[in-house]
Amino acid sequence: MACICSPFILNVALAANDPPDPNTLKPPGAWAGFVLMFLFFATVIAISLMSSKRGHQD
């Protein structure tokens, strides 16, 4: 009965299990962040340079 309740035996039993498989998904590369940043920058610049359609009364 003492063997079943022993934390040492429990740790040995848990350590005998196979480790989980590592996550094989790769994070996106640094180039993806640069492309996304360039798209946001280009969108802001394009919107800023668009002429407004307001009349001369403004």
C-alpha positions in Angstrom: 0.0 0.0 0.0 2.9 2.4 0.7 4.2 1.9 -2.8 1.0 3.0 -4.4 0.8 6.2 -2.3 4.5 7.1 -2.7 5.1 10.3 -4.7 8.4 8.8 -5.8 6.7 5.9 -7.5 4.2 8.3 -9.1 6.9 10.4 -10.5 8.7 7.4 -11.9 5.5 6.2 -13.6 4.9 9.7 -15.1 8.4 9.9 -16.3 8.1 6.6 -18.1 5.5 8.0 -20.4 6.6 9.2 -23.9 7.0 12.9 -24.1 4.4 14.8 -26.2 5.2 15.5 -29.8 6.7 18.9 -30.4 4.6 21.5 -32.2 5.7 21.3 -35.9 4.0 24.4 -37.0 6.5 27.0 -37.9 5.8 30.7 -37.1 5.6 33.0 -40.1 8.9 34.4 -41.3 10.1 37.9 -40.7 9.3 38.8 -44.3 5.6 38.3 -43.6 5.7 41.1 -41.0 7.6 43.4 -43.4 5.0 42.7 -46.2 2.1 43.4 -43.8 3.8 46.6 -42.6 4.4 47.8 -46.1 0.8 47.2 -47.1 -0.5 49.2 -44.1 2.0 52.0 -44.9 1.1 52.0 -48.6 -2.6 52.1 -47.6 -2.1 55.1 -45.3 0.0 57.0 -47.9 -2.5 56.3 -50.7 -5.5 57.5 -48.5 -3.5 60.6 -47.5 -2.6 61.5 -51.1 -6.1 61.0 -52.5 -7.6 64.4 -53.3 -10.8 65.2 -51.5 -14.0 65.7 -53.4 -15.1 68.7 -51.5 -16.0 71.9 -53.4 -14.5 75.3 -53.2 -16.9 76.4 -50.4 -15.0 74.6 -47.7 
